[in-house]
Amino acid sequence: MLFRFILYSVVAWFVFRWLDGFFGPGNKGSRKGNATRSRGEKKSRVRKDVGEYIDYEEVKEDK
């Protein structure tokens, strides 16, 4: 009886853990070594020694 309770508890723990990993917010699967970034902290696709191209338009002011 006690063995069956422990077995069901372990199986339920694995099922809930799998469901949490599957439906959890932002954790694509395992939690090992995944450091979540805040939304304001984006990694740039351009290397720092190259710089980024900024497209802008010049506006002439009427005087």
PDB file of N, H, CA, C and O in Angstrom:
ATOM      1  N   MET A   1       0.829  -1.190   0.000  1.00  0.00           N
ATOM      2  CA  MET A   1       0.000   0.000   0.000  1.00  0.00           C
ATOM      3  C   MET A   1       0.878   1.260   0.000  1.00  0.00           C
ATOM      4  O   MET A   1       0.633   2.183  -0.778  1.00  0.00           O
ATOM      5  N   LEU A   2       1.881   1.301   0.855  1.00  0.00           N
ATOM      6  H   LEU A   2       2.080   0.552   1.487  1.00  0.00           H
ATOM      7  CA  LEU A   2       2.783   2.452   0.913  1.00  0.00           C
ATOM      8  C   LEU A   2       3.610   2.557  -0.365  1.00  0.00           C
ATOM      9  O   LEU A   2       3.871   3.655  -0.855  1.00  0.00           O
ATOM     10  N   PHE A   3       4.017   1.415  -0.897  1.00  0.00           N
ATOM     11  H   PHE A   3       3.804   0.522  -0.498  1.00  0.00           H
ATOM     12  CA  PHE A   3       4.782   1.410  -2.142  1.00  0.00           C
ATOM     13  C   PHE A   3       3.959   1.996  -3.294  1.00  0.00           C
ATOM     14  O   PHE A   3       4.487   2.756  -4.105  1.00  0.00           O
ATOM     15  N   ARG A   4       2.696   1.655  -3.369  1.00  0.00           N
ATOM     16  H   ARG A   4       2.267   1.037  -2.710  1.00  0.00           H
ATOM     17  CA  ARG A   4       1.821   2.163  -4.419  1.00  0.00           C
ATOM     18  C   ARG A   4       1.637   3.682  -4.290  1.00  0.00           C
ATOM     19  O   ARG A   4       1.610   4.392  -5.295  1.00  0.00           O
ATOM     20  N   PHE A   5       1.511   4.172  -3.067  1.00  0.00           N
ATOM     21  H   PHE A   5       1.532   3.596  -2.250  1.00  0.00           H
ATOM     22  CA  PHE A   5       1.379   5.614  -2.834  1.00  0.00           C
ATOM     23  C   PHE A   5       2.642   6.353  -3.290  1.00  0.00           C
ATOM     24  O   PHE A   5       2.552   7.395  -3.939  1.00  0.00           O
ATOM     25  N   ILE A   6       3.809   5.817  -2.953  1.00  0.00           N
ATOM     26  H   ILE A   6       3.882   4.970  -2.427  1.00  0.00           H
ATOM     27  CA  ILE A   6       5.078   6.446  -3.357  1.00  0.00           C
ATOM     28  C   ILE A   6       5.221   6.400  -4.880  1.00  0.00           C
ATOM     29  O   ILE A   6       5.666   7.371  -5.491  1.00  0.00           O
ATOM     30  N   LEU A   7       4.848   5.287  -5.484  1.00  0.00           N
ATOM     31  H   LEU A   7       4.487   4.498  -4.988  1.00  0.00           H
ATOM     32  CA  LEU A   7       4.941   5.165  -6.938  1.00  0.00           C
ATOM     33  C   LEU A   7       4.025   6.171  -7.631  1.00  0.00           C
ATOM     34  O   LEU A   7       4.450   6.840  -8.573  1.00  0.00           O
ATOM     35  N   TYR A   8       2.778   6.288  -7.182  1.00  0.00           N
ATOM     36  H   TYR A   8       2.433   5.745  -6.417  1.00  0.00           H
ATOM     37  CA  TYR A   8       1.848   7.259  -7.769  1.00  0.00           C
ATOM     38  C   TYR A   8       2.316   8.695  -7.544  1.00  0.00           C
ATOM     39  O   TYR A   8       2.144   9.547  -8.416  1.00  0.00           O
ATOM     40  N   SER A   9       2.898   8.963  -6.397  1.00  0.00           N
ATOM     41  H   SER A   9       3.038   8.271  -5.688  1.00  0.00           H
ATOM     42  CA  SER A   9       3.401  10.311  -6.119  1.00  0.00           C
ATOM     43  C   SER A   9       4.544  10.680  -7.058  1.00  0.00           C
ATOM     44  O   SER A   9       4.592  11.797  -7.572  1.00  0.00           O
ATOM     45  N   VAL A  10       5.456   9.748  -7.283  1.00  0.00           N
ATOM     46  H   VAL A  10       5.416   8.840  -6.865  1.00  0.00           H
ATOM     47  CA  VAL A  10       6.588  10.014  -8.173  1.00  0.00           C
ATOM     48  C   VAL A  10       6.103  10.202  -9.615  1.00  0.00           C
ATOM     49  O   VAL A  10       6.574  11.099 -10.314  1.00  0.00           O
ATOM     50  N   VAL A  11       5.170   9.367 -10.057  1.00  0.00           N
ATOM     51  H   VAL A  11       4.788   8.638  -9.489  1.00  0.00           H
ATOM     52  CA  VAL A  11       4.638   9.492 -11.413  1.00  0.00           C
ATOM     53  C   VAL A  11       3.903  10.824 -11.566  1.00  0.00           C
ATOM     54  O   VAL A  11       4.073  11.507 -12.576  1.00  0.00           O
ATOM     55  N   ALA A  12       3.094  11.198 -10.584  1.00  0.00           N
ATOM     56  H   ALA A  12       2.956  10.643  -9.764  1.00  0.00           H
ATOM     57  CA  ALA A  12       2.374  12.471 -10.646  1.00  0.00           C
ATOM     58  C   ALA A  12       3.350  13.635 -10.667  1.00  0.00           C
ATOM     59  O   ALA A  12       3.127  14.608 -11.387  1.00  0.00           O
ATOM     60  N   TRP A  13       4.432  13.558  -9.891  1.00  0.00           N
ATOM     61  H   TRP A  13       4.614  12.768  -9.306  1.00  0.00           H
ATOM     62  CA  TRP A  13       5.429  14.634  -9.870  1.00  0.00           C
ATOM     63  C   TRP A  13       6.066  14.803 -11.250  1.00  0.00           C
ATOM     64  O   TRP A  13       6.237  15.929 -11.716  1.00  0.00           O
ATOM     65  N   PHE A  14       6.417  13.693 -11.906  1.00  0.00           N
ATOM     66  H   PHE A  14       6.278  12.778 -11.527  1.00  0.00           H
ATOM     67  CA  PHE A  14       7.003  13.768 -13.237  1.00  0.00           C
ATOM     68  C   PHE A  14       6.013  14.321 -14.257  1.00  0.00           C
ATOM     69  O   PHE A  14       6.389  15.109 -15.124  1.00  0.00           O
ATOM     70  N   VAL A  15       4.750  13.911 -14.157  1.00  0.00           N
ATOM     71  H   VAL A  15       4.444  13.271 -13.452  1.00  0.00           H
ATOM     72  CA  VAL A  15       3.746  14.407 -15.102  1.00  0.00           C
ATOM     73  C   VAL A  15       3.542  15.906 -14.926  1.00  0.00           C
ATOM     74  O   VAL A  15       3.513  16.641 -15.913  1.00  0.00           O
ATOM     75  N   PHE A  16       3.400  16.373 -13.688  1.00  0.00           N
ATOM     76  H   PHE A  16       3.424  15.776 -12.886  1.00  0.00           H
ATOM     77  CA  PHE A  16       3.214  17.804 -13.450  1.00  0.00           C
ATOM     78  C   PHE A  16       4.448  18.606 -13.852  1.00  0.00           C
ATOM     79  O   PHE A  16       4.327  19.717 -14.367  1.00  0.00           O
ATOM     80  N   ARG A  17       5.608  18.058 -13.622  1.00  0.00           N
ATOM     81  H   ARG A  17       5.707  17.155 -13.203  1.00  0.00           H
ATOM     82  CA  ARG A  17       6.837  18.749 -14.025  1.00  0.00           C
ATOM     83  C   ARG A  17       6.923  18.855 -15.550  1.00  0.00           C
ATOM     84  O   ARG A  17       7.325  19.891 -16.079  1.00  0.00           O
ATOM     85  N   TRP A  18       6.544  17.785 -16.256  1.00  0.00           N
ATOM     86  H   TRP A  18       6.217  16.944 -15.826  1.00  0.00           H
ATOM     87  CA  TRP A  18       6.554  17.810 -17.712  1.00  0.00           C
ATOM     88  C   TRP A  18       5.530  18.813 -18.237  1.00  0.00           C
ATOM     89  O   TRP A  18       5.817  19.561 -19.172  1.00  0.00           O
ATOM     90  N   LEU A  19       4.343  18.832 -17.644  1.00  0.00           N
ATOM     91  H   LEU A  19       4.110  18.224 -16.884  1.00  0.00           H
ATOM     92  CA  LEU A  19       3.315  19.773 -18.085  1.00  0.00           C
ATOM     93  C   LEU A  19       3.733  21.217 -17.808  1.00  0.00           C
ATOM     94  O   LEU A  19       3.458  22.109 -18.612  1.00  0.00           O
ATOM     95  N   ASP A  20       4.393  21.447 -16.681  1.00  0.00           N
ATOM     96  H   ASP A  20       4.616  20.723 -16.029  1.00  0.00           H
ATOM     97  CA  ASP A  20       4.871  22.791 -16.374  1.00  0.00           C
ATOM     98  C   ASP A  20       5.940  23.225 -17.378  1.00  0.00           C
ATOM     99  O   ASP A  20       5.955  24.382 -17.799  1.00  0.00           O
ATOM    100  N   GLY A  21       6.817  22.329 -17.761  1.00  0.00           N
ATOM    101  H   GLY A  21       6.805  21.389 -17.419  1.00  0.00           H
ATOM    102  CA  GLY A  21       7.819  22.657 -18.762  1.00  0.00           C
ATOM    103  C   GLY A  21       7.213  22.865 -20.134  1.00  0.00           C
ATOM    104  O   GLY A  21       7.717  23.657 -20.930  1.00  0.00           O
ATOM    105  N   PHE A  22       6.133  22.156 -20.411  1.00  0.00           N
ATOM    106  H   PHE A  22       5.724  21.512 -19.765  1.00  0.00           H
ATOM    107  CA  PHE A  22       5.493  22.256 -21.716  1.00  0.00           C
ATOM    108  C   PHE A  22       4.644  23.517 -21.837  1.00  0.00           C
ATOM    109  O   PHE A  22       4.675  24.189 -22.868  1.00  0.00           O
ATOM    110  N   PHE A  23       3.886  23.842 -20.791  1.00  0.00           N
ATOM    111  H   PHE A  23       3.860  23.296 -19.954  1.00  0.00           H
ATOM    112  CA  PHE A  23       2.987  24.986 -20.840  1.00  0.00           C
ATOM    113  C   PHE A  23       3.503  26.181 -20.054  1.00  0.00           C
ATOM    114  O   PHE A  23       2.829  27.209 -20.005  1.00  0.00           O
ATOM    115  N   GLY A  24       4.659  26.082 -19.449  1.00  0.00           N
ATOM    116  H   GLY A  24       5.207  25.247 -19.489  1.00  0.00           H
ATOM    117  CA  GLY A  24       5.187  27.164 -18.621  1.00  0.00           C
ATOM    118  C   GLY A  24       5.547  28.385 -19.437  1.00  0.00           C
ATOM    119  O   GLY A  24       5.761  28.283 -20.645  1.00  0.00           O
ATOM    120  N   PRO A  25       5.616  29.542 -18.796  1.00  0.00           N
ATOM    121  CA  PRO A  25       5.906  30.786 -19.515  1.00  0.00           C
ATOM    122  C   PRO A  25       7.370  30.901 -19.912  1.00  0.00           C
ATOM    123  O   PRO A  25       8.233  31.035 -19.045  1.00  0.00           O
ATOM    124  N   GLY A  26       7.665  30.850 -21.199  1.00  0.00           N
ATOM    125  H   GLY A  26       6.964  30.740 -21.903  1.00  0.00           H
ATOM    126  CA  GLY A  26       8.980  31.168 -21.729  1.00  0.00           C
ATOM    127  C   GLY A  26      10.077  30.159 -21.523  1.00  0.00           C
ATOM    128  O   GLY A  26      11.181  30.394 -22.014  1.00  0.00           O
ATOM    129  N   ASN A  27       9.871  29.072 -20.848  1.00  0.00           N
ATOM    130  H   ASN A  27       8.974  28.881 -20.448  1.00  0.00           H
ATOM    131  CA  ASN A  27      10.928  28.075 -20.658  1.00  0.00           C
ATOM    132  C   ASN A  27      10.807  27.014 -21.724  1.00  0.00           C
ATOM    133  O   ASN A  27      10.024  26.079 -21.555  1.00  0.00           O
ATOM    134  N   LYS A  28      11.513  27.109 -22.772  1.00  0.00           N
ATOM    135  H   LYS A  28      12.149  27.869 -22.909  1.00  0.00           H
ATOM    136  CA  LYS A  28      11.410  26.173 -23.879  1.00  0.00           C
ATOM    137  C   LYS A  28      11.959  24.804 -23.484  1.00  0.00           C
ATOM    138  O   LYS A  28      13.034  24.424 -23.946  1.00  0.00           O
ATOM    139  N   GLY A  29      11.273  24.081 -22.670  1.00  0.00           N
ATOM    140  H   GLY A  29      10.400  24.390 -22.294  1.00  0.00           H
ATOM    141  CA  GLY A  29      11.704  22.742 -22.272  1.00  0.00           C
ATOM    142  C   GLY A  29      12.383  22.740 -20.925  1.00  0.00           C
ATOM    143  O   GLY A  29      11.752  23.024 -19.907  1.00  0.00           O
ATOM    144  N   SER A  30      13.663  22.423 -20.907  1.00  0.00           N
ATOM    145  H   SER A  30      14.176  22.192 -21.734  1.00  0.00           H
ATOM    146  CA  SER A  30      14.358  22.249 -19.639  1.00  0.00           C
ATOM    147  C   SER A  30      14.726  23.584 -19.014  1.00  0.00           C
ATOM    148  O   SER A  30      14.771  24.615 -19.686  1.00  0.00           O
ATOM    149  N   ARG A  31      14.984  23.542 -17.729  1.00  0.00           N
ATOM    150  H   ARG A  31      14.947  22.704 -17.184  1.00  0.00           H
ATOM    151  CA  ARG A  31      15.339  24.756 -16.988  1.00  0.00           C
ATOM    152  C   ARG A  31      16.833  24.850 -16.704  1.00  0.00           C
ATOM    153  O   ARG A  31      17.268  25.778 -16.023  1.00  0.00           O
ATOM    154  N   LYS A  32      17.607  23.934 -17.198  1.00  0.00           N
ATOM    155  H   LYS A  32      17.254  23.180 -17.752  1.00  0.00           H
ATOM    156  CA  LYS A  32      19.037  23.896 -16.875  1.00  0.00           C
ATOM    157  C   LYS A  32      19.787  25.002 -17.607  1.00  0.00           C
ATOM    158  O   LYS A  32      19.903  24.966 -18.832  1.00  0.00           O
ATOM    159  N   GLY A  33      20.291  25.975 -16.874  1.00  0.00           N
ATOM    160  H   GLY A  33      20.197  26.004 -15.878  1.00  0.00           H
ATOM    161  CA  GLY A  33      21.134  27.011 -17.445  1.00  0.00           C
ATOM    162  C   GLY A  33      20.427  28.035 -18.288  1.00  0.00           C
ATOM    163  O   GLY A  33      21.092  28.809 -18.975  1.00  0.00           O
ATOM    164  N   ASN A  34      19.112  28.080 -18.274  1.00  0.00           N
ATOM    165  H   ASN A  34      18.572  27.451 -17.716  1.00  0.00           H
ATOM    166  CA  ASN A  34      18.400  29.080 -19.055  1.00  0.00           C
ATOM    167  C   ASN A  34      18.257  30.350 -18.226  1.00  0.00           C
ATOM    168  O   ASN A  34      17.528  30.374 -17.235  1.00  0.00           O
ATOM    169  N   ALA A  35      18.941  31.384 -18.630  1.00  0.00           N
ATOM    170  H   ALA A  35      19.533  31.364 -19.436  1.00  0.00           H
ATOM    171  CA  ALA A  35      18.810  32.678 -17.961  1.00  0.00           C
ATOM    172  C   ALA A  35      17.827  33.507 -18.766  1.00  0.00           C
ATOM    173  O   ALA A  35      18.072  33.807 -19.935  1.00  0.00           O
ATOM    174  N   THR A  36      16.729  33.874 -18.152  1.00  0.00           N
ATOM    175  H   THR A  36      16.530  33.630 -17.203  1.00  0.00           H
ATOM    176  CA  THR A  36      15.741  34.648 -18.884  1.00  0.00           C
ATOM    177  C   THR A  36      16.149  36.107 -18.898  1.00  0.00           C
ATOM    178  O   THR A  36      16.654  36.629 -17.905  1.00  0.00           O
ATOM    179  N   ARG A  37      15.930  36.758 -20.015  1.00  0.00           N
ATOM    180  H   ARG A  37      15.519  36.334 -20.822  1.00  0.00           H
ATOM    181  CA  ARG A  37      16.257  38.170 -20.169  1.00  0.00           C
ATOM    182  C   ARG A  37      14.996  38.991 -20.043  1.00  0.00           C
ATOM    183  O   ARG A  37      13.904  38.552 -20.402  1.00  0.00           O
ATOM    184  N   SER A  38      15.166  40.173 -19.534  1.00  0.00           N
ATOM    185  H   SER A  38      16.053  40.530 -19.242  1.00  0.00           H
ATOM    186  CA  SER A  38      14.018  41.064 -19.478  1.00  0.00           C
ATOM    187  C   SER A  38      13.741  41.595 -20.876  1.00  0.00           C
ATOM    188  O   SER A  38      14.608  41.540 -21.748  1.00  0.00           O
ATOM    189  N   ARG A  39      12.539  42.107 -21.092  1.00  0.00           N
ATOM    190  H   ARG A  39      11.834  42.152 -20.383  1.00  0.00           H
ATOM    191  CA  ARG A  39      12.168  42.569 -22.432  1.00  0.00           C
ATOM    192  C   ARG A  39      12.987  43.772 -22.872  1.00  0.00           C
ATOM    193  O   ARG A  39      13.226  43.940 -24.068  1.00  0.00           O
ATOM    194  N   GLY A  40      13.420  44.606 -21.949  1.00  0.00           N
ATOM    195  H   GLY A  40      13.226  44.470 -20.977  1.00  0.00           H
ATOM    196  CA  GLY A  40      14.177  45.788 -22.309  1.00  0.00           C
ATOM    197  C   GLY A  40      15.618  45.481 -22.664  1.00  0.00           C
ATOM    198  O   GLY A  40      16.313  46.329 -23.225  1.00  0.00           O
ATOM    199  N   GLU A  41      16.066  44.302 -22.351  1.00  0.00           N
ATOM    200  H   GLU A  41      15.501  43.613 -21.896  1.00  0.00           H
ATOM    201  CA  GLU A  41      17.458  43.932 -22.541  1.00  0.00           C
ATOM    202  C   GLU A  41      17.570  43.006 -23.760  1.00  0.00           C
ATOM    203  O   GLU A  41      17.532  41.783 -23.623  1.00  0.00           O
ATOM    204  N   LYS A  42      17.709  43.603 -24.954  1.00  0.00           N
ATOM    205  H   LYS A  42      17.739  44.596 -25.065  1.00  0.00           H
ATOM    206  CA  LYS A  42      17.801  42.812 -26.178  1.00  0.00           C
ATOM    207  C   LYS A  42      19.256  42.695 -26.602  1.00  0.00           C
ATOM    208  O   LYS A  42      20.035  43.640 -26.479  1.00  0.00           O
ATOM    209  N   LYS A  43      19.600  41.538 -27.093  1.00  0.00           N
ATOM    210  H   LYS A  43      18.967  40.770 -27.193  1.00  0.00           H
ATOM    211  CA  LYS A  43      20.954  41.344 -27.585  1.00  0.00           C
ATOM    212  C   LYS A  43      21.024  41.859 -29.018  1.00  0.00           C
ATOM    213  O   LYS A  43      20.173  41.535 -29.846  1.00  0.00           O
ATOM    214  N   SER A  44      22.027  42.651 -29.297  1.00  0.00           N
ATOM    215  H   SER A  44      22.718  42.915 -28.624  1.00  0.00           H
ATOM    216  CA  SER A  44      22.183  43.231 -30.624  1.00  0.00           C
ATOM    217  C   SER A  44      22.683  42.172 -31.597  1.00  0.00           C
ATOM    218  O   SER A  44      23.493  41.320 -31.233  1.00  0.00           O
ATOM    219  N   ARG A  45      22.202  42.226 -32.823  1.00  0.00           N
ATOM    220  H   ARG A  45      21.543  42.918 -33.119  1.00  0.00           H
ATOM    221  CA  ARG A  45      22.636  41.285 -33.848  1.00  0.00           C
ATOM    222  C   ARG A  45      23.926  41.738 -34.509  1.00  0.00           C
ATOM    223  O   ARG A  45      24.561  40.965 -35.226  1.00  0.00           O
ATOM    224  N   VAL A  46      24.319  42.981 -34.275  1.00  0.00           N
ATOM    225  H   VAL A  46      23.803  43.609 -33.692  1.00  0.00           H
ATOM    226  CA  VAL A  46      25.492  43.546 -34.917  1.00  0.00           C
ATOM    227  C   VAL A  46      26.644  43.559 -33.913  1.00  0.00           C
ATOM    228  O   VAL A  46      26.460  43.872 -32.737  1.00  0.00           O
ATOM    229  N   ARG A  47      27.842  43.211 -34.407  1.00  0.00           N
ATOM    230  H   ARG A  47      27.992  42.957 -35.362  1.00  0.00           H
ATOM    231  CA  ARG A  47      29.009  43.238 -33.521  1.00  0.00           C
ATOM    232  C   ARG A  47      29.292  44.660 -33.066  1.00  0.00           C
ATOM    233  O   ARG A  47      28.970  45.613 -33.776  1.00  0.00           O
ATOM    234  N   LYS A  48      29.886  44.813 -31.901  1.00  0.00           N
ATOM    235  H   LYS A  48      30.147  44.039 -31.324  1.00  0.00           H
ATOM    236  CA  LYS A  48      30.130  46.143 -31.340  1.00  0.00           C
ATOM    237  C   LYS A  48      31.176  46.929 -32.118  1.00  0.00           C
ATOM    238  O   LYS A  48      31.128  48.159 -32.141  1.00  0.00           O
ATOM    239  N   ASP A  49      32.120  46.242 -32.756  1.00  0.00           N
ATOM    240  H   ASP A  49      32.159  45.243 -32.738  1.00  0.00           H
ATOM    241  CA  ASP A  49      33.148  46.972 -33.501  1.00  0.00           C
ATOM    242  C   ASP A  49      32.635  47.451 -34.863  1.00  0.00           C
ATOM    243  O   ASP A  49      33.301  48.270 -35.496  1.00  0.00           O
ATOM    244  N   VAL A  50      31.496  46.980 -35.332  1.00  0.00           N
ATOM    245  H   VAL A  50      30.955  46.314 -34.818  1.00  0.00           H
ATOM    246  CA  VAL A  50      30.949  47.387 -36.614  1.00  0.00           C
ATOM    247  C   VAL A  50      30.012  48.572 -36.450  1.00  0.00           C
ATOM    248  O   VAL A  50      30.066  49.517 -37.237  1.00  0.00           O
ATOM    249  N   GLY A  51      29.169  48.534 -35.458  1.00  0.00           N
ATOM    250  H   GLY A  51      29.125  47.766 -34.819  1.00  0.00           H
ATOM    251  CA  GLY A  51      28.190  49.591 -35.260  1.00  0.00           C
ATOM    252  C   GLY A  51      26.879  49.247 -35.947  1.00  0.00           C
ATOM    253  O   GLY A  51      26.774  48.226 -36.627  1.00  0.00           O
ATOM    254  N   GLU A  52      25.887  50.095 -35.768  1.00  0.00           N
ATOM    255  H   GLU A  52      25.972  50.925 -35.216  1.00  0.00           H
ATOM    256  CA  GLU A  52      24.591  49.850 -36.370  1.00  0.00           C
ATOM    257  C   GLU A  52      24.259  50.958 -37.354  1.00  0.00           C
ATOM    258  O   GLU A  52      24.635  52.113 -37.156  1.00  0.00           O
ATOM    259  N   TYR A  53      23.555  50.599 -38.411  1.00  0.00           N
ATOM    260  H   TYR A  53      23.250  49.660 -38.573  1.00  0.00           H
ATOM    261  CA  TYR A  53      23.116  51.554 -39.412  1.00  0.00           C
ATOM    262  C   TYR A  53      21.762  52.087 -38.989  1.00  0.00           C
ATOM    263  O   TYR A  53      20.836  51.317 -38.738  1.00  0.00           O
ATOM    264  N   ILE A  54      21.647  53.397 -38.910  1.00  0.00           N
ATOM    265  H   ILE A  54      22.400  54.023 -39.113  1.00  0.00           H
ATOM    266  CA  ILE A  54      20.393  54.034 -38.538  1.00  0.00           C
ATOM    267  C   ILE A  54      19.888  54.814 -39.736  1.00  0.00           C
ATOM    268  O   ILE A  54      20.545  55.741 -40.209  1.00  0.00           O
ATOM    269  N   ASP A  55      18.718  54.435 -40.221  1.00  0.00           N
ATOM    270  H   ASP A  55      18.184  53.682 -39.837  1.00  0.00           H
ATOM    271  CA  ASP A  55      18.115  55.090 -41.372  1.00  0.00           C
ATOM    272  C   ASP A  55      17.307  56.285 -40.877  1.00  0.00           C
ATOM    273  O   ASP A  55      16.454  56.136 -40.002  1.00  0.00           O
ATOM    274  N   TYR A  56      17.567  57.451 -41.423  1.00  0.00           N
ATOM    275  H   TYR A  56      18.261  57.571 -42.134  1.00  0.00           H
ATOM    276  CA  TYR A  56      16.824  58.643 -41.011  1.00  0.00           C
ATOM    277  C   TYR A  56      16.609  59.535 -42.211  1.00  0.00           C
ATOM    278  O   TYR A  56      17.295  59.406 -43.225  1.00  0.00           O
ATOM    279  N   GLU A  57      15.657  60.439 -42.097  1.00  0.00           N
ATOM    280  H   GLU A  57      15.099  60.544 -41.273  1.00  0.00           H
ATOM    281  CA  GLU A  57      15.379  61.407 -43.150  1.00  0.00           C
ATOM    282  C   GLU A  57      15.685  62.797 -42.632  1.00  0.00           C
ATOM    283  O   GLU A  57      15.382  63.133 -41.487  1.00  0.00           O
ATOM    284  N   GLU A  58      16.288  63.595 -43.488  1.00  0.00           N
ATOM    285  H   GLU A  58      16.534  63.323 -44.418  1.00  0.00           H
ATOM    286  CA  GLU A  58      16.548  64.985 -43.115  1.00  0.00           C
ATOM    287  C   GLU A  58      15.297  65.793 -43.362  1.00  0.00           C
ATOM    288  O   GLU A  58      14.643  65.637 -44.393  1.00  0.00           O
ATOM    289  N   VAL A  59      14.965  66.644 -42.435  1.00  0.00           N
ATOM    290  H   VAL A  59      15.497  66.770 -41.598  1.00  0.00           H
ATOM    291  CA  VAL A  59      13.774  67.472 -42.549  1.00  0.00           C
ATOM    292  C   VAL A  59      14.225  68.929 -42.666  1.00  0.00           C
ATOM    293  O   VAL A  59      14.927  69.446 -41.797  1.00  0.00           O
ATOM    294  N   LYS A  60      13.813  69.577 -43.748  1.00  0.00           N
ATOM    295  H   LYS A  60      13.243  69.157 -44.454  1.00  0.00           H
ATOM    296  CA  LYS A  60      14.157  70.987 -43.933  1.00  0.00           C
ATOM    297  C   LYS A  60      13.076  71.830 -43.284  1.00  0.00           C
ATOM    298  O   LYS A  60      11.881  71.614 -43.486  1.00  0.00           O
ATOM    299  N   GLU A  61      13.524  72.787 -42.507  1.00  0.00           N
ATOM    300  H   GLU A  61      14.494  72.963 -42.343  1.00  0.00           H
ATOM    301  CA  GLU A  61      12.574  73.664 -41.820  1.00  0.00           C
ATOM    302  C   GLU A  61      12.295  74.874 -42.687  1.00  0.00           C
ATOM    303  O   GLU A  61      13.222  75.457 -43.250  1.00  0.00           O
ATOM    304  N   ASP A  62      11.047  75.258 -42.805  1.00  0.00           N
ATOM    305  H   ASP A  62      10.294  74.784 -42.348  1.00  0.00           H
ATOM    306  CA  ASP A  62      10.668  76.475 -43.521  1.00  0.00           C
ATOM    307  C   ASP A  62      10.858  77.667 -42.596  1.00  0.00           C
ATOM    308  O   ASP A  62      10.340  77.698 -41.479  1.00  0.00           O
ATOM    309  N   LYS A  63      11.625  78.665 -43.093  1.00  0.00           N
ATOM    310  H   LYS A  63      12.045  78.640 -44.000  1.00  0.00           H
ATOM    311  CA  LYS A  63      11.860  79.843 -42.256  1.00  0.00           C
ATOM    312  C   LYS A  63      11.095  81.016 -42.773  1.00  0.00           C
ATOM    313  O   LYS A  63      11.166  82.102 -42.199  1.00  0.00           O
TER     314      LYS A  63
END
